[in-house]
């Protein structure tokens, strides 16, 4: 199985004779009975926007409630005090070398890095994979994650650990935005690789990156004094849920497209996961 299927929009035979249509109709809908070029396909529909908005509201409410419970009940408890001791211990055991390592491990989720990678993939994904689905899935998950993180963090307003912080951030402590972004983006890339190739080399490389970067992010953000452990767990959960929501919204959008009798999709854009059915893991 390969990701670049044999469909060629220039040589693919016409399925039926297209009826006469107005110029405006030609702009917005493919000709009935004709195979649409794969790079003109998109996994989302207008209803997808509504689902993303509903997900944002529900997830923001949930993370806000969890954050408020942590600040109100968990933080003053004996377990919450024990959690704070982890940050104090890390502060007491810092060194110049470990400070440098922690700052490097935190870089993959810095905002300029994420923006640069997303922009690069606008070029790379269509060229290599011959479709927009993978980029659209990732950007949908990232926008959802960042939106929920920004709203919930502002509402909860949890203070960062009472230790010397080795870096700065304009937001609050819960949930960890760096952790959520690491899960959403780098595990999302693992999913894209698994969808598009059976190569064990590429799968193992992507899985290694998808595990090592979040693990490094977890340790580094604690070490730098930016978060409590509970913040990191909240970030992990936010990243995972954002991926699941974006995946299912994209799947629903593709189902709507495939049900359109006037839209004959090229094989590589009919679904997100191009692996055989018996190897597929649905979220």
C-alpha positions as semicolon CSV with decimal commas, in nm:
position;residue;x (nm);y (nm);z (nm)
1;X;0,000;0,000;0,000
2;X;0,129;0,344;-0,091
3;X;0,002;0,690;-0,022
4;X;0,035;0,807;-0,383
5;X;-0,239;0,620;-0,565
6;X;-0,250;0,578;-0,940
7;X;-0,526;0,829;-1,008
8;X;-0,430;1,086;-1,275
9;X;-0,690;1,360;-1,323
10;X;-0,558;1,437;-1,675
11;X;-0,597;1,084;-1,810
12;X;-0,890;0,952;-1,605
13;X;-1,181;0,892;-1,844
14;X;-1,493;1,103;-1,815
15;X;-1,771;0,910;-1,644
16;X;-2,071;1,090;-1,790
17;X;-2,142;1,388;-2,010
18;X;-2,162;1,706;-1,801
19;X;-2,476;1,914;-1,844
20;X;-2,461;2,282;-1,924
21;X;-2,401;2,489;-1,611
22;X;-2,372;2,855;-1,528
23;X;-2,022;3,004;-1,462
24;X;-2,107;3,050;-1,094
25;X;-2,204;2,683;-1,058
26;X;-1,872;2,579;-1,212
27;X;-1,685;2,770;-0,941
28;X;-1,849;2,599;-0,644
29;X;-1,938;2,245;-0,748
30;X;-1,756;1,979;-0,952
31;X;-1,916;1,871;-1,277
32;X;-2,159;1,582;-1,214
33;X;-2,003;1,250;-1,301
34;X;-1,648;1,380;-1,325
35;X;-1,364;1,279;-1,093
36;X;-1,253;1,577;-0,891
37;X;-0,881;1,657;-0,869
38;X;-0,757;1,536;-0,526
39;X;-0,605;1,874;-0,437
40;X;-0,948;2,031;-0,473
41;X;-1,089;1,805;-0,202
42;X;-1,123;1,911;0,161
43;X;-1,223;1,694;0,458
44;X;-1,440;1,951;0,635
45;X;-1,781;2,095;0,548
46;X;-1,967;2,400;0,676
47;X;-2,130;2,179;0,938
48;X;-1,779;2,093;1,058
49;X;-1,741;2,454;1,172
50;X;-2,045;2,413;1,394
51;X;-1,910;2,091;1,541
52;X;-1,575;2,255;1,616
53;X;-1,753;2,544;1,785
54;X;-1,964;2,305;1,994
55;X;-1,652;2,110;2,089
56;X;-1,474;2,431;2,189
57;X;-1,761;2,533;2,420
58;X;-1,794;2,188;2,579
59;X;-1,419;2,135;2,623
60;X;-1,363;2,485;2,761
61;X;-1,638;2,429;3,017
62;X;-1,492;2,091;3,116
63;X;-1,132;2,210;3,152
64;X;-1,249;2,519;3,338
65;X;-1,443;2,307;3,588
66;X;-1,149;2,072;3,637
67;X;-0,910;2,363;3,679
68;X;-1,138;2,534;3,930
69;X;-1,162;2,212;4,130
70;X;-0,783;2,181;4,133
71;X;-0,737;2,538;4,255
72;X;-1,018;2,520;4,512
73;X;-0,983;2,171;4,658
74;X;-0,681;1,985;4,527
75;X;-0,411;2,252;4,564
76;X;-0,470;2,317;4,939
77;X;-0,491;1,944;5,018
78;X;-0,204;1,729;5,142
79;X;-0,173;1,573;4,796
80;X;-0,159;1,918;4,641
81;X;0,116;2,017;4,882
82;X;0,307;1,702;4,794
83;X;0,272;1,796;4,428
84;X;0,430;2,136;4,502
85;X;0,722;1,961;4,671
86;X;0,815;1,809;4,334
87;X;0,878;2,159;4,197
88;X;1,081;2,254;4,505
89;X;1,293;1,939;4,469
90;X;1,359;2,010;4,101
91;X;1,457;2,368;4,184
92;X;1,703;2,246;4,448
93;X;1,870;2,007;4,203
94;X;1,923;2,238;3,907
95;X;2,253;2,281;3,728
96;X;2,370;2,489;3,434
97;X;2,383;2,182;3,211
98;X;2,033;2,064;3,306
99;X;1,900;2,420;3,264
100;X;2,023;2,420;2,906
101;X;1,884;2,073;2,834
102;X;1,542;2,166;2,975
103;X;1,523;2,482;2,764
104;X;1,611;2,284;2,450
105;X;1,350;2,015;2,525
106;X;1,086;2,288;2,557
107;X;1,153;2,439;2,213
108;X;0,938;2,203;1,997
109;X;0,617;2,352;2,144
110;X;0,724;2,717;2,129
111;X;0,479;2,923;1,925
112;X;0,726;3,027;1,649
113;X;0,828;2,664;1,600
114;X;0,468;2,545;1,570
115;X;0,380;2,821;1,326
116;X;0,688;2,747;1,116
117;X;0,611;2,376;1,099
118;X;0,246;2,433;1,010
119;X;0,345;2,672;0,730
120;X;0,607;2,428;0,597
121;X;0,350;2,152;0,586
122;X;0,125;2,363;0,366
123;X;0,385;2,295;0,098
124;X;0,513;1,951;0,198
125;X;0,187;1,763;0,250
126;X;0,021;1,845;-0,086
127;X;0,344;1,770;-0,272
128;X;0,416;1,440;-0,101
129;X;0,072;1,308;-0,009
130;X;-0,126;1,467;-0,293
131;X;-0,410;1,577;-0,067
132;X;-0,500;1,838;0,197
133;X;-0,664;1,602;0,445
134;X;-0,363;1,548;0,670
135;X;-0,276;1,918;0,702
136;X;-0,642;2,009;0,757
137;X;-0,675;1,747;1,030
138;X;-0,365;1,875;1,212
139;X;-0,456;2,242;1,184
140;X;-0,812;2,170;1,299
141;X;-0,685;1,986;1,607
142;X;-0,429;2,258;1,683
143;X;-0,677;2,544;1,654
144;X;-0,918;2,360;1,884
145;X;-0,642;2,284;2,137
146;X;-0,505;2,639;2,142
147;X;-0,852;2,792;2,172
148;X;-0,959;2,572;2,463
149;X;-0,622;2,617;2,635
150;X;-0,630;2,995;2,604
151;X;-0,988;3,029;2,727
152;X;-0,968;2,779;3,012
153;X;-0,629;2,905;3,130
154;X;-0,757;3,263;3,146
155;X;-1,074;3,168;3,333
156;X;-0,909;2,934;3,584
157;X;-0,614;3,166;3,646
158;X;-0,403;2,913;3,837
159;X;-0,074;3,064;3,953
160;X;0,248;2,900;3,843
161;X;0,465;2,713;4,097
162;X;0,627;2,926;4,367
163;X;0,981;2,861;4,246
164;X;1,229;3,048;4,031
165;X;1,109;3,018;3,672
166;X;1,375;2,978;3,405
167;X;1,154;3,102;3,122
168;X;0,844;3,316;3,081
169;X;0,492;3,280;2,943
170;X;0,201;3,527;2,925
171;X;-0,060;3,271;3,029
172;X;-0,153;3,087;3,348
173;X;-0,051;2,746;3,478
174;X;-0,348;2,514;3,409
175;X;-0,353;2,342;3,168
176;X;-0,004;2,326;3,018
177;X;-0,022;2,470;2,667
178;X;0,323;2,336;2,575
179;X;0,222;1,986;2,680
180;X;-0,110;2,003;2,497
181;X;0,061;2,127;2,181
182;X;0,325;1,854;2,197
183;X;0,057;1,586;2,212
184;X;-0,165;1,743;1,946
185;X;0,105;1,818;1,691
186;X;0,362;1,542;1,729
187;X;0,124;1,255;1,801
188;X;-0,093;1,396;1,521
189;X;0,206;1,358;1,288
190;X;0,239;0,996;1,397
191;X;-0,123;0,940;1,294
192;X;-0,059;1,101;0,955
193;X;0,244;0,878;0,893
194;X;0,049;0,566;0,989
195;X;-0,236;0,666;0,757
196;X;-0,013;0,709;0,456
197;X;0,253;0,440;0,465
198;X;0,315;0,083;0,578
199;X;0,691;0,143;0,592
200;X;0,809;0,017;0,930
201;X;1,106;0,256;0,916
202;X;0,890;0,567;0,881
203;X;0,639;0,439;1,133
204;X;0,904;0,369;1,394
205;X;1,080;0,701;1,335
206;X;0,755;0,894;1,368
207;X;0,652;0,700;1,677
208;X;0,990;0,768;1,835
209;X;0,951;1,141;1,774
210;X;0,588;1,130;1,888
211;X;0,690;0,975;2,219
212;X;1,023;1,145;2,291
213;X;0,909;1,503;2,235
214;X;0,606;1,484;2,470
215;X;0,813;1,303;2,735
216;X;1,085;1,566;2,709
217;X;0,821;1,838;2,724
218;X;0,670;1,690;3,040
219;X;1,002;1,683;3,224
220;X;1,131;2,016;3,094
221;X;0,824;2,225;3,181
222;X;0,830;2,088;3,537
223;X;1,202;2,150;3,566
224;X;1,176;2,507;3,433
225;X;0,925;2,586;3,708
226;X;0,641;2,658;3,470
227;X;0,387;2,393;3,575
228;X;0,269;2,148;3,836
229;X;0,224;1,780;3,748
230;X;-0,154;1,826;3,738
231;X;-0,110;2,101;3,477
232;X;0,086;1,860;3,259
233;X;-0,178;1,589;3,293
234;X;-0,444;1,843;3,197
235;X;-0,238;1,933;2,889
236;X;-0,199;1,569;2,787
237;X;-0,573;1,513;2,814
238;X;-0,645;1,830;2,615
239;X;-0,413;1,722;2,334
240;X;-0,560;1,372;2,312
241;X;-0,921;1,496;2,312
242;X;-0,840;1,760;2,047
243;X;-0,702;1,488;1,816
244;X;-1,003;1,264;1,871
245;X;-1,250;1,546;1,805
246;X;-1,072;1,670;1,490
247;X;-1,046;1,314;1,358
248;X;-1,416;1,243;1,400
249;X;-1,524;1,580;1,256
250;X;-1,305;1,518;0,951
251;X;-1,447;1,166;0,916
252;X;-1,803;1,303;0,922
253;X;-1,709;1,565;0,663
254;X;-1,566;1,300;0,433
255;X;-1,879;1,089;0,474
256;X;-2,087;1,386;0,358
257;X;-1,859;1,441;0,059
258;X;-1,864;1,074;-0,039
259;X;-2,244;1,069;-0,020
260;X;-2,266;1,353;-0,276
261;X;-2,357;1,184;-0,604
262;X;-2,225;1,481;-0,804
263;X;-1,881;1,458;-0,639
264;X;-1,675;1,157;-0,748
265;X;-1,372;1,160;-0,519
266;X;-1,028;1,035;-0,614
267;X;-0,937;0,724;-0,408
268;X;-0,680;0,897;-0,185
269;X;-0,927;1,160;-0,062
270;X;-1,221;0,936;0,021
271;X;-1,091;0,867;0,372
272;X;-0,821;0,978;0,613
273;X;-0,664;0,640;0,681
274;X;-0,536;0,472;0,365
275;X;-0,419;0,155;0,539
276;X;-0,614;-0,168;0,482
277;X;-0,926;-0,210;0,694
278;X;-0,777;-0,494;0,898
279;X;-0,483;-0,274;1,003
280;X;-0,683;0,038;1,085
281;X;-0,738;0,178;1,433
282;X;-1,032;0,418;1,454
283;X;-1,053;0,685;1,726
